[in-house]
Amino acid sequence: MPTTANIRKESAVFKGLLLEKTGDAFSAQVKDIGEASLPLGDVLVRLEHSTLNYKDALAICNKSPIVRKWPMVAGIDGAGVVEESNHPAWKPGDKVILNGFGVGESHWGCLAGKARLKGDWLVRLPDAFTPRQAMAIGTAGYTAMLCCQALERFGVTKGQGEILVTGASGGVGSIAIAILAGWGYDVVASTGKLQEADFLKSLGAKAVVDRSEYSQPGKPLQKERWAGAVDSVGSHTLVNVCAQTRYRGVVAACGLAQGMDFPATVAPFILRGVVLAGVDSVYQPLAVREAAWAKLATDLDRTKLDAITTEIGLDQAIGAAGDLLAGKVRGRLVVNVSG
Ligand code: NDP
């Protein structure tokens, strides 16, 4: 017969994707985690959904020094319900989103049934979204919004010309296309998955180009084409995009899927006044996060979001992380962590 104590005990153990390292031996496994082992924090969140971002995949596959404390529960994003709170802004039952702030890197993350987090890191889940939809957006989609907002903040307006989105079939890229097309921009998608051209057009791209046109070293200044660009790829791609950006155009750069290098000249910046707007999502202040999420709530087409989203279970996350790094994933992977 279940007693309150038993129920409490059962709910105090949950599944989580634990990353461990001893010497050179690394492991990523779904394990039982006790609530008592969670790190300090003033809000305990019962997570419903998390997601796999590029950074999560790097951590889970041990491909980059993402994790800074071992062992670590992976997951830089989570959405769920507050279970306990000592923070004035939050009470049990509140629905919340967590993006970044080093969670899944230096503080135990959200690819788990529960997380103990700092209340200052949390954003209220907009009424417009379920936790699953919020995680379909995740850091990738919230960053896509920050990039699109950066284009407008630095002066790009509709009617100035085409906007290029690189890494188009990925998380940031696919949501950036949906946002920009919804705002009435002429969007061109750059992809390595030309077989996904119809999908990218269904999100709102008016044309699709082969990413191989941008991935090799090019001339410092090239024929002017783009009024703006959202780049999640970096390296030669970002250099070529800047070199093709029109006078006073804006390039929002947030990613490194091709590489972290930037083997460029200053020519586009000093001769064409091109603005290179760097975009970080991890440590943005609360007001910026809330504004981005509010804009996503009003402006992101839910039908397109559904088309971008694939749901997986926690036990599938490790395999999916490898696929994501291999560039095989289209759109966004939501992870159901409630099971
Ligand atoms: P995804 O893996 O979902 O998408 C990346 C896409 O980039 C791929 O789908 C692929 O698109 C393209 N790509 C992959 N490998 C290469 C390559 N070698 N050369 C050129 N293009 C490539 O990742 P996300 O969209 O989640 O993240 C994209 C980048 O943005 C990552 O580097 C991530 O770390 C970064 N990021 C940064 C944030 C920040 O705060 N600054 C926040 C979120 C993400 P296609 O096949 O269509 O070409």
Residues whose N, C-alpha, C, O or C-beta is under 5 A from the ligand:
A	BS01	NDP	N53 Y54 K55 T139 A140 T143 G167 A168 S169 G170 G171 V172 G173 S190 T191 G192 K193 R211 S232 V233 C254 G255 L256 A257 Q258 V279 D280 S281 V282 L324 G327 V329 G331
